[in-house]
Amino acid sequence: MTPDVSLRPYNTFGVEARAAYFAEFASVAELRTALRQAVPPVLVLGGGSNILFTRDWPGTVLRNRICGIEVVRRFPHRVWVRAGGGEDWHELVMWAVRQNFGGIENLSLIPGSVGAAPVQNIGAYGVELKDVFISLEAVELATGRLRRFTRQECRFGYRDSIFKQQEKGRWCITAVTLSLTTDRHRLNTSYGDVARTLADMGVGNPTPAHISEAVVRIRQAKLPDPAHMGNCGSFFKNPEVRQEVWENIRQRYPNAPHYPLPNGHIKVPAGWLIEQCGWKGRRVGNVGCYEKQALVLVNHGGATGQEAHALAQAIAASVAAQFGIALEPEVNVW
């Protein structure tokens, strides 16, 4: 347990904050030891891609380094793959693509760790983690006991799970098991620019590897690399609005992008809403909206968490004033 550690290397927005105590763990046994020594409150960090520090952490930060990827069950057209919570998510996707396993190729290049993926129920280009999820293993921070959570018990929603609601801050996810196809892949090319990018690549009969490459191309063209420009990826959720709210928007903006949902609501891209309010490419001090994607807030260098949070609040206020829609952050703000 190391005292007074900078958290700048451990958050992708690249802001300075300090942990009173810091430790890494590479196994459940090491985690339990760290928990016995930890000074509360305890925060578990994975890739640090979904948190914005606006102040120092007064207790202990534990960084998940539990790694390993293995096939744990085989079926005629499918496998179950178990990955350690400390694995890099994109590296897991690349591993699956190399095996020609299908199901998570649309989730390529999403930053963060495997253990953080169920918390957020990460999703992109028509696919969500819950679509391939079997179960996870997690250690209760208060007791050190290990528990298995099924898909139903995780209560997945849009960028949501029980770990962001009732069980928030109580568990450290140590392993995740996913169901991936080995053939007869159900490829999703209908969302966003995927089909167009595949056509540009000259691909007529795509494989999981082709889908992954297309998604990587799209994301790299739209999103900044945190290694060169600090960011947390998409800062806000895409709001789901009632039909009457959407009709009001459609009357003012007939060509507004939208996605009908099974529950009758309409999903409206938050980036489009933000862009209509004039924020895209706009800089305020050391922070701003990324010039290629208004949904991404960026650190232009030397930004504080307070600056980024103030910008996010100003953006949300302008969207609420212009559209009557309340934006909800995807990013956890401390």
Summary of the structure (lengths in Angstrom):
residues: 334
radius of gyration: 20.1
end to end distance: 21.8
largest distance: 59.4
contacts: 1114
relative contact order: 0.13
helix: 29%
strand: 31%
